[in-house]
Amino acid sequence: MSATPLLDIWEASASQPFQPSIGKSAQLTIGFTLLSIALLLSGLFGLNNTLKNLPLYGLPASLAFGFGAVYMICGCGVYV
């Protein structure tokens, strides 16, 4: 009889190490690319600051900045 179901899951997963979908060597490049796209889109949104441009420039810029910042931090070796 096992101690806990969580311990069973832990022991079963020991033979299957985690493989990330984006490798460590590509994180810095992806982070830099996303941050560059975010800078470009936020600049375009700043030049054409209307409500109709919010879904076209504002939302993609904020998503690119958010994901790009996390990838850049992880690519530099600081894990969040």
PyMOL commands that set and color helices and strands:
alter all, ss='L'
color gray80, all
select helices_A, chain A and resi 5-15+24-47+51-75
alter helices_A, ss='H'
color red, helices_A
deselect
rebuild
show_as cartoon
